[in-house]
Amino acid sequence: MQKRPIRLLSLLLAVLLISGLSSSLTASGEEVRYEAVTEIKNTYRYVLATKDQRSSGAGNRVLLLPEASESEEQGLNFTDFSVSEIEKQESKSFWQILPQSETTCYLRSLGLSGEERYINISASGVTLGRQQLLNMTQTADGSVQFSVEEDGKTIYLRFIGSKVGARFGSGTLTSGSEFTLYRRAVMATSGSSDPLLTVACISDLHIDYGIQNWEVPLRQGIIDTCKAIGETEDADILLVGGDITSDNAKTGGWPKATFERVKQALDSTLRSAVSSGRVLYAAGNHENQVGVSGKYNSYDYEDLMIAALGEFDHAYYQADDPSLKNHQYPRHLLGYHYEVEGYDFIVLNPVYGGTTNFTSGTLEWFQDVLEEIGKDRRVFVMSHFPFRDSKNISTPEYGHNTEADRKIKNILLQYPNVIYLYGHNHGQAESVYIHNDTFERVTPYNTDGSIVKSADQMPESFVSSFMGSMGYYKVAFNSDWLSESQPAVVQALMIYVYEDRVEFQMKNYGSKNGGSEELTPYILSSGTYVLEEEMTPEEADLPRGSDSLEGLSPVAVSLIIGGVIVVAAAVGAVFLLRKKKQ
């Protein structure tokens, strides 16, 4: 009889241990970023980073506690400012600024307990010790300097680089002495399981090689893809990224009647992928080869779009462009804009029958439309061509021409909520199709034009993504050009927009996968980040570490609480046993 309470207590302890580990894992999976702030309060936890810090790291450093135990001599360490690294060492990266006046403060570690945890500055170096009153200077841009006066000189806390290494130390130079204050921010998730908008994307159908003369002038891969999307997705709109048709055999183009028959077959098949029938078309470079000799516009899908979505919210025609007003295809759309379900879609087309990607007039129109929409709304921009630095483009010539690349990118860098979608690059390299991870063909940008290398790191600016292709060629599963029976691998991009994130999921729809059957999605957080709650004045005055639960890890806290419960349960069990014996 006495063993049963012990077994019950052991089981309870095991459950509590597992519970504690589970809670710590959940906490570590939280979406976190660090936001620069200018407020200085003694109730805020700060990460102190060298000035002009970017989330991409690269040369800027965070003030960090050393690995040494409290009994050993304390110095100061540093790390690159990346979310993943800071999260691993959060207990060593948080500092508390204790203002004593507008220009003085104490700087205290929140990762240590006891009295010896304040920044001390002298000409001989920087250490941790008892309280030392520091001068605090906040510059016009919000950066902060910490210093002391010693022998008539100002000695700064600064980051020092040298041939033998780098460290935080002290000195009279102001270089490396300006810190940006960052506070931890976490994603405020909506908890919604259903997307607010679902966008299906396909590109590069390349109807040619005599396929245009079939009874149903479409490759089976296109038909299967649209059927699968229609049956398994609840897409609100389908985007088609250009090179819908082509005549690579150089037969002199198609008769207009052939083009009209292909267009009607396309309309019926593509509309089946979305119950709303909403399909947007972009023009590619190969559209020119179909209708030029026939003297008709082989990118005339305007009537299909207007029938499904109504008149354009904005439109820019070839006839509108001053440099092209005498062109023989005046009704060709160079750009158009629709608002769908509260989201904006803009399509940019190259000059029809011309040699350039886009006219200057097209890009001026594009910028005007974006300015009218504003920076707070989610905008989808579709064009056939990728940027020259997009992932897995074998040579830059497969992207925009140089001038268009620079101009469009400079416009988009001002709009962090833009998703730019493209096709075009789908042959002669194994990297053209997605093997395992959607991020293989996603290119996120920071505001300075640099590319974000990690899928876990959120970009500062817009995101560019490949739309997949119905026409992969000269790859392992299709070693030749496109043909009636090829390609075996076809992929389409699905985009799910939630209140707090956007998920990009490339999906396989061909007879072969070319890699993983299920491809890893790329998740772009788009919800609201909320700054970490400030400490209460009482908490701010409590020592950290062993003197407070707040300085302990979630596992340690769970173990302590679990221990208390176990002891209480044991006492209760003993009491019940004694009572039973009586």
C-alpha positions as CSV (number, residue, x, y, z in Angstrom):
1,M,0.0,0.0,0.0
2,Q,2.8,2.4,0.7
3,K,4.4,2.0,-2.8
4,R,1.3,3.3,-4.6
5,P,1.7,7.0,-3.4
6,I,5.4,6.9,-4.3
7,R,4.6,5.6,-7.8
8,L,1.9,8.3,-8.2
9,L,4.3,10.9,-7.1
10,S,7.0,9.7,-9.5
11,L,4.4,9.8,-12.4
12,L,3.4,13.3,-11.4
13,L,7.0,14.4,-11.3
14,A,7.6,13.0,-14.8
15,V,4.5,14.7,-16.2
16,L,5.7,18.0,-14.7
17,L,9.2,17.6,-16.2
18,I,7.8,16.9,-19.6
19,S,5.4,19.8,-19.3
20,G,8.4,22.1,-18.4
21,L,10.4,20.9,-21.4
22,S,7.4,21.3,-23.7
23,S,6.8,24.9,-22.5
24,S,10.4,25.8,-23.1
25,L,10.3,24.4,-26.7
26,T,7.2,26.4,-27.4
27,A,8.8,29.6,-26.2
28,S,11.9,29.1,-28.3
29,G,9.7,28.7,-31.4
30,E,8.2,32.1,-31.0
31,E,8.6,34.6,-33.9
32,V,10.9,37.3,-32.6
33,R,12.6,40.3,-33.9
34,Y,14.3,43.3,-32.3
35,E,13.1,46.9,-33.0
36,A,15.2,50.0,-32.5
37,V,13.8,52.4,-29.9
38,T,14.7,55.8,-28.5
39,E,12.9,55.6,-25.1
40,I,15.1,55.2,-22.1
41,K,13.3,53.8,-19.0
42,N,14.5,51.7,-16.1
43,T,11.6,49.3,-16.8
44,Y,12.8,48.3,-20.3
45,R,15.1,45.4,-21.3
46,Y,17.5,46.5,-24.0
47,V,19.8,44.8,-26.4
48,L,22.8,47.2,-27.0
49,A,24.1,47.0,-30.6
50,T,26.7,49.1,-32.3
51,K,25.2,51.9,-34.4
52,D,23.4,51.3,-37.7
53,Q,22.8,47.7,-36.9
54,R,20.9,45.7,-39.4
55,S,19.2,42.4,-38.8
56,S,21.6,40.8,-41.3
57,G,24.6,41.3,-39.0
58,A,27.8,41.7,-40.9
59,G,30.2,43.7,-38.8
60,N,27.9,45.2,-36.2
61,R,28.0,43.8,-32.7
62,V,25.9,43.3,-29.6
63,L,27.2,43.8,-26.0
64,L,27.1,40.3,-24.4
65,L,28.0,38.7,-21.1
66,P,30.9,36.3,-21.1
67,E,30.6,32.5,-20.6
68,A,32.5,32.7,-17.3
69,S,30.7,31.8,-14.1
70,E,29.9,34.4,-11.5
71,S,32.9,33.2,-9.4
72,E,35.3,34.0,-12.1
73,E,36.5,37.4,-13.2
74,Q,33.9,39.0,-15.5
75,G,34.7,40.6,-18.8
76,L,32.5,41.5,-21.7
77,N,31.9,39.6,-25.0
78,F,30.1,40.3,-28.2
79,T,28.0,38.6,-30.9
80,D,26.7,39.5,-34.4
81,F,23.2,40.8,-34.1
82,S,21.1,38.0,-35.6
83,V,17.9,36.9,-34.0
84,S,18.9,33.2,-33.9
85,E,22.1,34.0,-32.0
86,I,20.5,36.5,-29.6
87,E,17.7,34.0,-28.8
88,K,20.3,31.4,-27.8
89,Q,21.8,33.9,-25.3
90,E,19.0,36.1,-24.3
91,S,19.8,35.9,-20.6
92,K,23.2,37.4,-21.5
93,S,22.1,40.0,-24.0
94,F,19.6,42.0,-22.0
95,W,20.6,45.2,-20.2
96,Q,18.8,47.6,-17.9
97,I,19.5,51.3,-18.1
98,L,18.8,52.9,-14.7
99,P,18.7,56.7,-15.4
100,Q,19.8,58.9,-12.4
101,S,19.3,62.1,-14.3
102,E,18.9,63.2,-17.9
103,T,22.6,62.7,-18.5
104,T,23.7,59.9,-16.0
105,C,22.7,56.3,-15.4
106,Y,23.8,52.9,-14.1
107,L,24.0,50.1,-16.7
108,R,23.1,46.8,-15.2
109,S,23.1,43.2,-16.6
110,L,19.8,41.3,-16.4
111,G,21.6,38.0,-16.8
112,L,23.4,38.0,-13.4
113,S,22.3,38.3,-9.8
114,G,24.0,40.1,-7.0
115,E,25.7,43.5,-6.7
116,E,28.7,42.8,-9.1
117,R,26.7,43.2,-12.3
118,Y,27.1,46.8,-13.4
119,I,29.2,48.2,-16.2
120,N,32.4,49.8,-14.9
121,I,34.5,51.9,-17.3
122,S,38.1,53.1,-16.8
123,A,41.1,53.9,-18.9
124,S,42.4,50.3,-18.3
125,G,39.2,48.6,-19.6
126,V,35.6,47.7,-19.0
127,T,34.5,45.2,-16.4
128,L,31.5,44.2,-14.4
129,G,31.3,45.3,-10.8
130,R,29.3,47.4,-8.3
131,Q,27.4,50.5,-9.3
132,Q,29.4,53.1,-11.2
133,L,27.6,56.3,-12.3
134,L,28.0,56.7,-16.1
135,N,27.6,59.7,-18.3
136,M,24.8,59.0,-20.8
137,T,24.6,61.0,-24.1
138,Q,21.8,60.5,-26.5
139,T,22.5,61.8,-30.0
140,A,20.0,63.3,-32.5
141,D,19.3,60.0,-34.2
142,G,18.6,58.2,-30.9
143,S,22.0,56.5,-30.5
144,V,23.4,56.4,-27.0
145,Q,27.0,56.8,-25.7
146,F,28.2,55.7,-22.2
147,S,31.3,57.2,-20.7
148,V,33.1,58.4,-17.6
149,E,35.5,61.3,-16.9
150,E,39.0,60.2,-15.8
151,D,42.0,62.5,-15.4
152,G,40.3,65.2,-17.5
153,K,39.6,62.8,-20.3
154,T,36.3,61.2,-21.5
155,I,36.6,57.4,-21.5
156,Y,33.9,55.7,-23.7
157,L,32.5,52.2,-23.6
158,R,33.2,51.2,-27.2
159,F,33.7,48.3,-29.6
160,I,37.3,47.8,-30.6
161,G,38.5,45.8,-33.6
162,S,42.1,44.7,-34.1
163,K,44.2,42.2,-35.9
164,V,44.3,39.9,-32.9
165,G,40.6,40.0,-32.4
166,A,37.7,42.3,-31.4
167,R,36.1,43.1,-28.1
168,F,34.2,45.6,-26.1
169,G,36.5,47.9,-24.2
170,S,37.2,51.5,-23.4
171,G,39.0,54.4,-24.9
172,T,38.9,58.1,-25.7
173,L,37.9,57.7,-29.4
174,T,34.3,58.1,-30.2
175,S,34.4,55.5,-33.1
176,G,32.5,52.4,-32.0
177,S,31.0,54.1,-29.0
178,E,27.5,54.8,-30.3
179,F,24.9,52.2,-29.4
180,T,21.5,51.6,-30.9
181,L,18.9,50.4,-28.3
182,Y,16.8,47.5,-29.3
183,R,13.8,45.9,-27.6
184,R,12.5,42.4,-28.2
185,A,9.2,42.2,-30.2
186,V,7.1,39.1,-30.7
187,M,4.5,38.3,-33.4
188,A,0.9,38.9,-32.3
189,T,-0.6,36.0,-34.1
190,S,-4.3,35.9,-35.1
191,G,-4.8,32.2,-34.6
192,S,-6.8,32.0,-37.8
193,S,-6.5,28.6,-39.6
194,D,-8.2,29.8,-42.9
195,P,-6.3,32.0,-45.3
196,L,-7.9,35.4,-46.1
197,L,-6.7,35.1,-49.7
198,T,-5.4,32.2,-51.8
199,V,-3.5,33.0,-55.0
200,A,-2.6,30.3,-57.6
201,C,0.3,30.9,-60.0
202,I,1.4,29.2,-63.2
203,S,3.8,30.4,-65.9
204,D,5.4,29.5,-69.3
205,L,2.8,27.3,-70.9
206,H,4.5,27.6,-74.3
207,I,1.7,26.4,-76.5
208,D,3.6,25.6,-79.8
209,Y,5.1,22.6,-81.7
210,G,1.8,21.9,-83.4
211,I,0.0,21.7,-80.1
212,Q,-2.1,24.7,-81.2
213,N,-3.7,22.4,-83.8
214,W,-4.9,19.8,-81.4
215,E,-8.5,19.4,-80.6
216,V,-7.7,20.6,-77.1
217,P,-4.5,22.7,-77.7
218,L,-2.9,22.2,-74.3
219,R,-0.3,19.9,-72.9
220,Q,-1.6,17.4,-70.4
221,G,0.4,18.9,-67.6
222,I,-1.5,22.2,-67.9
223,I,-4.8,20.4,-67.8
224,D,-3.8,18.3,-64.8
225,T,-2.5,21.2,-62.9
226,C,-5.7,23.3,-63.3
227,K,-7.8,20.3,-62.5
228,A,-5.8,19.6,-59.3
229,I,-5.9,23.3,-58.2
230,G,-9.7,23.4,-58.8
231,E,-10.3,20.2,-56.8
232,T,-7.8,20.7,-53.9
233,E,-7.5,24.4,-53.4
234,D,-10.0,27.2,-52.8
235,A,-8.1,29.7,-54.9
236,D,-9.5,33.3,-55.2
237,I,-7.5,34.1,-58.3
238,L,-5.1,32.5,-60.8
239,L,-2.1,34.4,-62.2
240,V,-0.5,33.4,-65.5
241,G,3.1,34.7,-65.8
242,G,3.6,35.0,-69.6
243,D,5.0,33.0,-72.5
244,I,1.5,31.5,-72.8
245,T,2.1,30.9,-76.5
246,S,5.1,30.7,-78.7
247,D,6.1,29.6,-82.2
248,N,9.7,28.5,-81.9
249,A,9.5,26.6,-85.2
250,K,9.6,30.1,-86.9
251,T,6.7,29.2,-89.2
252,G,5.7,32.8,-89.6
253,G,3.2,33.0,-86.8
254,W,-0.3,31.7,-86.5
255,P,-3.4,32.7,-88.3
256,K,-5.6,34.8,-86.0
257,A,-8.3,32.1,-86.1
258,T,-5.8,29.7,-84.5
259,F,-4.9,32.2,-81.8
260,E,-8.6,32.7,-81.0
261,R,-9.2,29.0,-80.7
262,V,-6.2,28.6,-78.3
263,K,-7.4,31.5,-76.3
264,Q,-10.9,30.1,-75.8
265,A,-9.5,26.7,-74.8
266,L,-7.2,28.4,-72.3
267,D,-10.0,30.4,-70.9
268,S,-12.1,27.3,-70.3
269,T,-9.3,25.3,-68.7
270,L,-7.7,28.1,-66.6
271,R,-11.1,29.3,-65.2
272,S,-11.7,25.8,-64.0
273,A,-8.9,26.2,-61.4
274,V,-10.8,29.0,-59.6
275,S,-14.5,29.0,-58.9
276,S,-14.6,32.7,-59.3
277,G,-13.2,32.4,-62.9
278,R,-10.8,35.2,-62.1
279,V,-7.6,34.8,-64.2
280,L,-4.9,37.5,-64.8
281,Y,-2.5,37.3,-67.7
282,A,1.0,38.7,-68.2
283,A,2.8,38.9,-71.5
284,G,6.2,37.3,-72.0
285,N,8.8,37.7,-74.7
286,H,7.5,34.7,-76.8
287,E,4.0,36.2,-77.4
288,N,5.6,38.3,-80.1
289,Q,6.4,35.3,-82.2
290,V,2.8,34.2,-82.6
291,G,1.0,37.2,-84.1
292,V,3.5,39.6,-85.6
293,S,3.3,38.4,-89.1
294,G,-0.5,38.1,-88.8
295,K,-0.7,41.8,-87.9
296,Y,-2.8,41.1,-84.8
297,N,-2.1,41.5,-81.1
298,S,-1.3,38.0,-79.8
299,Y,-1.6,39.3,-76.2
300,D,-5.2,40.2,-76.4
301,Y,-6.6,38.6,-73.3
302,E,-8.2,41.9,-72.2
303,D,-11.8,40.7,-73.0
304,L,-11.4,37.6,-70.9
305,M,-10.2,39.5,-67.8
306,I,-12.9,42.2,-68.1
307,A,-15.6,39.5,-68.4
308,A,-14.4,37.9,-65.1
309,L,-13.3,40.9,-63.1
310,G,-14.9,44.0,-64.7
311,E,-13.1,47.1,-66.0
312,F,-9.5,47.7,-64.9
313,D,-9.0,50.0,-61.9
314,H,-6.0,51.5,-63.8
315,A,-4.7,50.7,-67.3
316,Y,-1.8,51.9,-69.4
317,Y,-1.8,51.1,-73.1
318,Q,0.9,51.3,-75.7
319,A,-1.0,54.2,-77.3
320,D,-0.6,56.1,-74.0
321,D,3.2,56.1,-74.1
322,P,4.5,59.2,-75.9
323,S,7.5,57.3,-77.3
324,L,5.3,54.6,-78.8
325,K,2.2,56.5,-80.0
326,N,2.8,55.5,-83.6
327,H,3.2,51.8,-82.9
328,Q,1.1,49.5,-84.9
329,Y,-0.2,47.7,-81.8
330,P,-1.7,50.7,-79.9
331,R,-4.2,48.6,-77.8
332,H,-1.5,46.4,-76.3
333,L,-1.6,46.6,-72.5
334,L,1.7,47.8,-71.0
335,G,0.3,47.7,-67.4
336,Y,-3.0,47.2,-65.5
337,H,-4.3,47.1,-61.9
338,Y,-7.1,45.3,-60.2
339,E,-8.2,45.2,-56.6
340,V,-9.4,41.8,-55.6
341,E,-10.8,40.8,-52.2
342,G,-9.1,43.9,-50.7
343,Y,-5.7,43.1,-52.2
344,D,-4.0,44.8,-55.1
345,F,-2.7,43.1,-58.3
346,I,-0.5,45.0,-60.8
347,V,0.8,43.5,-64.0
348,L,3.6,44.9,-66.1
349,N,4.1,43.9,-69.7
350,P,7.0,44.4,-72.2
351,V,6.5,46.4,-75.4
352,Y,4.7,44.4,-78.0
353,G,6.8,43.9,-81.1
354,G,9.7,45.7,-79.5
355,T,13.1,44.9,-78.1
356,T,13.0,46.5,-74.6
357,N,11.4,45.2,-71.4
358,F,9.5,48.2,-70.4
359,T,9.1,51.9,-71.4
360,S,9.9,54.7,-69.1
361,G,6.2,55.7,-69.3
362,T,5.2,52.2,-68.1
363,L,7.4,52.6,-65.0
364,E,6.2,56.1,-64.3
365,W,2.6,54.8,-64.4
366,F,3.6,51.9,-62.2
367,Q,5.1,54.2,-59.5
368,D,2.0,56.4,-59.6
369,V,-0.3,53.4,-59.0
370,L,1.8,52.2,-56.1
371,E,1.9,55.7,-54.5
372,E,-1.9,55.8,-54.7
373,I,-2.2,52.4,-53.1
374,G,0.2,53.3,-50.3
375,K,2.7,51.2,-48.3
376,D,0.4,49.6,-45.9
377,R,-1.6,47.3,-48.3
378,R,-0.4,43.9,-49.6
379,V,0.4,44.3,-53.3
380,F,1.1,41.5,-55.8
381,V,3.1,42.6,-58.8
382,M,3.4,40.1,-61.7
383,S,5.7,40.4,-64.7
384,H,7.4,37.8,-66.9
385,F,11.0,38.7,-66.2
386,P,13.0,38.1,-63.0
387,F,15.5,40.5,-61.4
388,R,19.1,39.9,-62.6
389,D,20.2,38.9,-59.1
390,S,17.2,36.5,-58.5
391,K,18.1,33.1,-57.2
392,N,19.2,30.3,-59.6
393,I,19.3,32.5,-62.8
394,S,22.3,31.1,-64.6
395,T,23.2,34.4,-66.2
396,P,21.8,37.9,-65.6
397,E,20.7,38.1,-69.2
398,Y,17.8,35.8,-68.3
399,G,16.3,38.7,-66.2
400,H,15.2,42.3,-66.9
401,N,17.5,44.4,-69.0
402,T,19.9,46.5,-66.9
403,E,17.9,49.7,-67.0
404,A,14.6,48.1,-66.2
405,D,16.1,46.0,-63.4
406,R,17.5,49.1,-61.7
407,K,14.4,51.2,-62.0
408,I,11.8,48.6,-61.0
409,K,13.9,47.5,-58.0
410,N,14.4,51.1,-56.8
411,I,10.6,51.6,-56.9
412,L,9.9,48.3,-55.1
413,L,12.5,48.8,-52.3
414,Q,10.2,51.6,-51.0
415,Y,7.3,49.2,-50.6
416,P,7.8,46.4,-48.0
417,N,4.4,44.8,-48.6
418,V,5.0,44.0,-52.3
419,I,5.3,40.4,-53.6
420,Y,6.9,40.4,-57.0
421,L,6.1,37.3,-59.1
422,Y,7.9,36.1,-62.3
423,G,8.4,33.2,-64.7
424,H,10.7,33.1,-67.8
425,N,13.7,31.3,-66.3
426,H,12.8,27.6,-66.6
427,G,15.4,25.7,-68.6
428,Q,19.0,24.5,-69.2
429,A,19.9,24.2,-65.4
430,E,18.9,21.7,-62.7
431,S,18.3,24.6,-60.4
432,V,15.4,26.0,-62.4
433,Y,12.8,23.7,-60.7
434,I,12.3,23.4,-57.0
435,H,13.8,20.2,-55.5
436,N,13.0,20.4,-51.8
437,D,12.3,23.9,-50.5
438,T,10.2,26.7,-51.9
439,F,12.9,29.1,-50.6
440,E,15.2,27.8,-53.4
441,R,13.6,30.3,-55.8
442,V,12.5,33.0,-53.4
443,T,14.6,36.2,-53.2
444,P,13.8,38.6,-50.3
445,Y,15.4,42.0,-50.2
446,N,16.5,44.5,-47.5
447,T,15.9,48.2,-48.0
448,D,19.5,48.7,-49.3
449,G,18.9,46.2,-52.0
450,S,20.9,43.4,-50.3
451,I,19.5,39.9,-50.4
452,V,18.3,38.0,-47.3
453,K,20.1,34.7,-47.3
454,S,18.1,32.8,-44.7
455,A,14.4,31.8,-44.8
456,D,14.3,32.3,-41.0
457,Q,15.2,36.0,-41.3
458,M,12.5,38.5,-42.3
459,P,13.3,40.9,-45.1
460,E,13.1,44.7,-44.6
461,S,11.7,45.2,-48.1
462,F,9.8,43.4,-50.9
463,V,10.0,39.7,-51.8
464,S,10.5,38.3,-55.3
465,S,9.4,34.7,-56.1
466,F,9.4,32.4,-59.1
467,M,5.9,31.2,-60.1
468,G,6.9,27.7,-61.2
469,S,6.6,26.5,-64.7
470,M,4.6,24.4,-67.1
471,G,7.7,24.2,-69.4
472,Y,10.9,23.0,-67.8
473,Y,13.3,21.8,-70.4
474,K,16.9,20.5,-70.8
475,V,16.9,19.2,-67.3
476,A,17.2,15.7,-65.8
477,F,13.6,14.8,-66.5
478,N,13.4,16.5,-69.9
479,S,16.8,16.5,-71.5
480,D,15.6,18.1,-74.8
481,W,13.5,21.1,-75.7
482,L,9.9,21.2,-75.0
483,S,7.8,18.7,-77.0
484,E,4.3,17.3,-77.2
485,S,5.0,14.8,-74.4
486,Q,7.2,17.0,-72.2
487,P,7.8,18.2,-69.5
488,A,7.4,15.4,-66.9
489,V,8.0,17.9,-64.0
490,V,5.6,20.8,-63.8
491,Q,5.2,23.1,-60.8
492,A,2.8,25.8,-59.7
493,L,3.1,28.2,-56.8
494,M,0.4,28.6,-54.3
495,I,0.3,31.7,-52.0
496,Y,-1.8,31.7,-48.8
497,V,-2.4,35.1,-47.2
498,Y,-3.2,35.1,-43.5
499,E,-3.7,38.0,-41.1
500,D,-0.3,37.5,-39.7
501,R,1.8,35.8,-42.4
502,V,2.0,34.8,-46.1
503,E,2.9,31.2,-47.0
504,F,4.5,30.4,-50.3
505,Q,4.1,26.8,-51.3
506,M,5.5,25.4,-54.6
507,K,3.6,22.3,-55.6
508,N,4.3,19.4,-58.0
509,Y,1.7,18.6,-60.5
510,G,3.6,16.5,-63.1
511,S,4.2,12.8,-63.6
512,K,7.6,13.3,-61.9
513,N,8.5,15.4,-58.8
514,G,12.2,16.1,-59.5
515,G,12.8,16.0,-55.7
516,S,10.6,15.9,-52.7
517,E,6.9,15.1,-53.2
518,E,6.0,17.7,-50.6
519,L,8.1,20.9,-50.8
520,T,8.9,23.0,-47.7
521,P,6.9,26.2,-47.7
522,Y,8.4,29.7,-47.2
523,I,6.7,31.7,-44.5
524,L,6.8,35.5,-44.7
525,S,5.6,37.0,-41.4
526,S,3.3,39.9,-42.1
527,G,1.4,40.4,-38.8
528,T,2.0,42.9,-36.1
529,Y,5.0,42.7,-33.9
530,V,4.4,43.8,-30.3
531,L,7.2,45.2,-28.2
532,E,7.9,43.1,-25.2
533,E,6.1,44.3,-22.1
534,E,8.1,46.5,-19.8
535,M,8.9,45.3,-16.3
536,T,7.0,46.7,-13.5
537,P,8.9,49.1,-11.2
538,E,9.0,46.4,-8.5
539,E,10.4,43.8,-11.0
540,A,12.9,46.3,-12.2
541,D,14.3,46.7,-8.7
542,L,14.5,42.9,-8.0
543,P,17.9,41.3,-8.5
544,R,18.0,38.8,-11.4
545,G,19.2,35.2,-11.5
546,S,19.1,33.1,-8.3
547,D,17.1,35.8,-6.4
548,S,14.2,35.8,-8.8
549,L,12.3,33.3,-10.9
550,E,12.3,35.8,-13.8
551,G,16.0,35.2,-14.4
552,L,15.6,31.5,-14.8
553,S,14.9,29.5,-17.9
554,P,11.3,28.1,-18.5
555,V,12.6,24.6,-17.7
556,A,14.1,25.7,-14.4
557,V,10.9,27.6,-13.5
558,S,8.8,24.5,-14.4
559,L,11.1,22.3,-12.3
560,I,10.9,24.6,-9.3
561,I,7.1,24.8,-9.5
562,G,6.9,21.1,-10.1
563,G,9.0,20.4,-7.1
564,V,6.7,22.6,-4.9
565,I,3.7,20.6,-6.2
566,V,5.4,17.3,-5.6
567,V,6.3,18.2,-2.1
568,A,2.8,19.4,-1.4
569,A,1.4,16.2,-2.9
570,A,3.8,14.1,-0.8
571,V,2.8,15.9,2.4
572,G,-0.9,15.3,1.5
573,A,-0.3,11.6,0.7
574,V,1.5,11.1,4.0
575,F,-1.4,12.9,5.8
576,L,-4.0,10.6,4.1
577,L,-2.0,7.4,4.9
578,R,-1.7,8.4,8.6
579,K,-5.4,9.2,8.7
580,K,-6.3,5.9,7.1
581,K,-4.2,4.0,9.6
582,Q,-6.0,5.8,12.4
